[in-house]
Amino acid sequence: MKKLSFIAIKKKSLLIFLVAFLCVCLFSVGIYYTSKSVSVPITEYVVVIDAGHGGIDGGVVGASGESKESDINLAYSLCLGAYFEGLNFKVVYTRQDDNGLYSEFATNKKVDDMKKREQIINSAKPDLVISMHQNGFTLPDQRGITAFYKIGHEESKALADCIQERFQKKIEYARAEALPGDYFILNCTNTLSVLIECGFLTNPDEEVLLQDVDYMNKVCHEIFSACVMYFIDSHKLTY
């Protein structure tokens, strides 16, 4: 098992992973692509990838007390972004390092951080927003990956359903269905958006799994593949 190193893993190293895993991704949807003669999009679509938390806000602490949600979110976000960049999407990250987005002079750093994320999203005018998170619960037996969508946003629900369907087929313990989520990062935009809770850091077994490089690539591969399929079906990608 190759454990994530949050100091060593940077965007450049994740691009190396992309070469091999993008081939796997394209192969896994090869029949679908071949039947529709899909080409790399000529128009550059914009995807905002949001790594939740950061800085003084570490998010959920793992069952071991050693892992931190903000670190894992960042690694998953950079990995997912590398997949999209490999297919000529323009990727905008809300953060690419361990720092929060708040001003050091802000009286409420959490609010300031969220406002900065909103500004980045709206300025980018994206076709898609994906926010990456890790879950937590008081009972350690809870586990499973889940896609969330904005309440009442049918297009986002359809995408979340598509992502969750792939999770169920490919990832053990995936939750049964995508769920509506009343999250700021989803509510701050009317664009197509989903929030992924990759698993429960408070579950000891899942905490270990979430820090495995191969598992990270598997999760990001499934999200990426589902999004590409959804874009094809909704005619956002030319073929």
Phi and psi in degrees as a GROMACS rama.xvg file:
@    title "Ramachandran Plot"
@    xaxis  label "Phi"
@    yaxis  label "Psi"
@TYPE xy
-95.3547  109.457  LYS-2
-80.8751  141.991  LYS-3
-61.4892  136.219  LEU-4
-113.798  109.348  SER-5
-77.824  -7.89257  PHE-6
-89.773  -41.5277  ILE-7
-79.8782  -32.3328  ALA-8
-77.994  115.029  ILE-9
-128.004  176.954  LYS-10
-60.3093  -40.657  LYS-11
-61.778  -44.2026  LYS-12
-67.2889  -33.4453  SER-13
-69.7619  -28.9431  LEU-14
-65.1474  -29.2815  LEU-15
-64.5919  -43.3162  ILE-16
-59.5076  -33.1172  PHE-17
-59.0088  -39.6864  LEU-18
-53.4504  -50.4792  VAL-19
-72.71  -45.1612  ALA-20
-75.3583  -27.7471  PHE-21
-65.7928  -36.8012  LEU-22
-61.1931  -42.7514  CYS-23
-62.5173  -42.8759  VAL-24
-61.5882  -48.6363  CYS-25
-65.5034  -34.9638  LEU-26
-65.9363  -39.9943  PHE-27
-67.0107  -25.986  SER-28
-113.509  20.5791  VAL-29
-59.8567  -43.0686  GLY-30
-61.8232  -41.5217  ILE-31
-62.9425  -47.2956  TYR-32
-63.1093  -45.3848  TYR-33
-61.2094  -40.2191  THR-34
-66.6895  -24.3068  SER-35
-112.116  2.3605  LYS-36
51.7031  52.9299  SER-37
-75.361  137.54  VAL-38
-115.451  164.044  SER-39
-60.841  132.635  VAL-40
-59.7191  134.017  PRO-41
-74.4633  -44.035  ILE-42
-78.8527  134.764  THR-43
-85.6083  112.983  GLU-44
-83.9842  149.828  TYR-45
-106.757  126.478  VAL-46
-121.081  125.396  VAL-47
-94.9025  126.252  VAL-48
-114.261  120.261  ILE-49
-105.947  117.011  ASP-50
-89.0142  108.928  ALA-51
-61.5667  147.999  GLY-52
68.6048  -161.915  HIS-53
126.82  154.868  GLY-54
67.0795  -131.095  GLY-55
-70.9941  -14.934  ILE-56
-99.1023  94.1074  ASP-57
-83.4763  -11.365  GLY-58
75.0068  -147.484  GLY-59
-69.1626  138.164  VAL-60
-98.6017  135.581  VAL-61
-65.8326  164.24  GLY-62
-57.7996  -31.4991  ALA-63
-77.159  -16.1029  SER-64
82.6115  1.95525  GLY-65
-107.507  -25.7  GLU-66
-95.7168  152.062  SER-67
-131.226  132.157  LYS-68
-55.656  -44.661  GLU-69
-58.4011  -36.1561  SER-70
-67.4344  -45.2533  ASP-71
-67.7347  -40.6245  ILE-72
-55.737  -42.9056  ASN-73
-64.701  -45.8852  LEU-74
-60.7307  -44.5111  ALA-75
-65.6324  -37.9542  TYR-76
-65.5852  -43.266  SER-77
-66.9574  -38.714  LEU-78
-63.6438  -47.8249  CYS-79
-62.3325  -41.7661  LEU-80
-61.1853  -36.4367  GLY-81
-62.7752  -37.2415  ALA-82
-61.1695  -48.604  TYR-83
-64.9174  -40.3718  PHE-84
-62.2965  -32.4905  GLU-85
-66.8916  -18.5927  GLY-86
-109.809  22.8379  LEU-87
72.6938  18.6057  ASN-88
-78.8277  145.667  PHE-89
-85.0901  123.533  LYS-90
-108.693  128.178  VAL-91
-113.755  124.896  VAL-92
-100.769  138.037  TYR-93
-71.874  -31.4405  THR-94
-152.13  149.193  ARG-95
-127.293  14.0454  GLN-96
-146.796  -171.304  ASP-97
-78.7447  -8.6001  ASP-98
-77.4397  151.975  ASN-99
-79.1038  171.441  GLY-100
-98.0409  -1.24321  LEU-101
-76.3867  157.258  TYR-102
-78.7074  143.062  SER-103
-63.6663  -19.1217  GLU-104
-96.9854  -1.67208  PHE-105
-68.5686  136.572  ALA-106
-73.7177  -32.1337  THR-107
-122.931  95.465  ASN-108
-66.8025  -33.6635  LYS-109
-64.1441  -47.4592  LYS-110
-63.1508  -43.1571  VAL-111
-62.8612  -40.2957  ASP-112
-61.0573  -46.3741  ASP-113
-66.4979  -36.7369  MET-114
-64.0405  -37.5847  LYS-115
-66.1717  -38.7344  LYS-116
-63.056  -41.9299  ARG-117
-60.2447  -42.6119  GLU-118
-62.6746  -42.6664  GLN-119
-62.2047  -44.4097  ILE-120
-62.5258  -50.4575  ILE-121
-67.8909  -33.9032  ASN-122
-69.3708  -33.9232  SER-123
-73.4167  -21.6287  ALA-124
49.2624  59.0183  LYS-125
-77.487  160.058  PRO-126
-87.6502  -18.6064  ASP-127
-156.809  140.609  LEU-128
-123.768  130.902  VAL-129
-127.459  122.979  ILE-130
-109.079  127.05  SER-131
-103.243  129.21  MET-132
-142.897  168.312  HIS-133
-124.047  143.349  GLN-134
-93.8604  169.67  ASN-135
-154.547  153.087  GLY-136
-154.184  157.287  PHE-137
-67.8755  -30.825  THR-138
-94.6626  127.934  LEU-139
-74.0591  -6.98126  PRO-140
-83.7016  -11.5124  ASP-141
-71.8924  136.519  GLN-142
-157.825  168.449  ARG-143
121.762  142.122  GLY-144
-87.2163  142.045  ILE-145
-143.077  137.981  THR-146
-98.5975  133.536  ALA-147
-115.564  151.789  PHE-148
-135.09  160.731  TYR-149
-66.97  133.441  LYS-150
-59.1688  126.059  ILE-151
84.0897  0.265556  GLY-152
-100.594  98.0803  HIS-153
-65.4335  -37.0259  GLU-154
-65.0698  -41.8232  GLU-155
-66.6442  -36.624  SER-156
-62.2831  -42.3122  LYS-157
-62.3777  -41.6923  ALA-158
-66.5275  -45.4156  LEU-159
-59.7233  -39.3734  ALA-160
-62.2346  -40.6547  ASP-161
-64.354  -42.9107  CYS-162
-64.7038  -45.8969  ILE-163
-65.2137  -33.041  GLN-164
-62.7708  -40.6686  GLU-165
-68.5769  -38.8359  ARG-166
-57.428  -45.2576  PHE-167
-62.9418  -33.7528  GLN-168
-79.6908  -31.3946  LYS-169
-113.778  -20.6839  LYS-170
-122.638  122.366  ILE-171
-63.6475  142.323  GLU-172
71.3923  10.2176  TYR-173
-58.7803  141.697  ALA-174
-64.8315  160.682  ARG-175
-68.3533  -31.7115  ALA-176
-154.004  158.534  GLU-177
-68.2806  152.021  ALA-178
-127.813  150.535  LEU-179
-71.0658  144.065  PRO-180
-136.576  128.806  GLY-181
-92.0292  69.9166  ASP-182
-108.478  142.275  TYR-183
-55.8724  -44.2025  PHE-184
-65.6582  -24.3705  ILE-185
-86.1169  -35.9214  LEU-186
-78.8708  -17.0495  ASN-187
-80.6722  -1.58681  CYS-188
-143.542  152.744  THR-189
-97.6794  4.10989  ASN-190
-80.5506  166.962  THR-191
-57.7041  122.636  LEU-192
-153.802  147.165  SER-193
-140.173  154.775  VAL-194
-122.016  128.473  LEU-195
-107.849  120.539  ILE-196
-95.2423  102.661  GLU-197
-69.2071  -20.9104  CYS-198
164.155  -178.584  GLY-199
-103.408  110.365  PHE-200
-66.4764  -20.1287  LEU-201
-80.2341  -5.97479  THR-202
-93.4566  118.645  ASN-203
-54.876  -42.1618  PRO-204
-69.3267  -41.6721  ASP-205
-72.4367  -30.2473  GLU-206
-58.204  -45.0743  GLU-207
-64.2621  -44.4606  VAL-208
-62.6576  -42.1819  LEU-209
-65.0602  -19.5455  LEU-210
-95.9581  5.48441  GLN-211
-88.5527  129.634  ASP-212
-60.9858  -42.4515  VAL-213
-63.4027  -39.6331  ASP-214
-67.4684  -41.1365  TYR-215
-56.8859  -46.747  MET-216
-64.983  -35.9814  ASN-217
-63.9566  -47.0327  LYS-218
-60.5929  -48.4642  VAL-219
-65.5133  -36.291  CYS-220
-60.7637  -42.625  HIS-221
-69.1533  -38.633  GLU-222
-62.6776  -49.307  ILE-223
-58.5197  -48.3353  PHE-224
-61.5336  -42.7978  SER-225
-63.3522  -40.8773  ALA-226
-65.3112  -42.8279  CYS-227
-62.8041  -45.2695  VAL-228
-60.2355  -41.8719  MET-229
-64.5556  -41.8989  TYR-230
-64.0167  -36.0793  PHE-231
-66.7853  -48.725  ILE-232
-62.4869  -33.3962  ASP-233
-92.0229  9.93262  SER-234
63.2011  25.2478  HIS-235
-79.2523  -24.5552  LYS-236
-106.148  138.92  LEU-237
-81.0429  147.735  THR-238
